[in-house]
Amino acid sequence: MDTTIQVNYVEGFTQQHLIKANQAVQLVQDLVNSNAFKEAVLDVRKFKNPRIRRRTGRRKYSNQEILDLILGGRDLNNPADQIMNFRLRLYDSEVNEIGNTNMTTLIISTYRGYLENHAVGCYAAHLLHEYMHTIGFTHSRFDVFGRDRTVPYKIGQIARDLLGAAC
Ligand SMILES: [Zn+2]
């Protein structure tokens, strides 16, 4: 059974933004269901800190388990229903940043300029990075050594590579 994405909440999007966001959501949905994506996740040699916050037993998750969490749509506190729930928000910012995820509301916030100024594949990869937070994976706020091998960064990189997005 394929995994689907449901957008449950949007805030701050114009009609133009929504068109691009819907394209990005479709890209993510097609991507996660592709064999190329599944193989790329299973082929990652070593994720850094593949642990989940706020779920019982803060053990390390295997590549297969990480893939299953994604495809199962295991947003925090949600069952594995094969539905990835996206809550999306755009905001204005003075600083150069992409966005973040609120771990309580699970709303993915994105700097409006990032959506406007980058290819749709870049926004798609960003959404998938942030989705890794909604299923419980974290990383340092700072650009420490190895951060690019954490689950959110690595999955985001896989998405950019497979979508051919230069961001
Ligand atoms: Zn992140």
Boltz pocket constraint, residues with backbone or C-beta under 6 A from the ligand:
constraints:
  - pocket:
      binder: B
      contacts: [[A, 129], [A, 130], [A, 133], [A, 139], [A, 152]]
      max_distance: 6.0
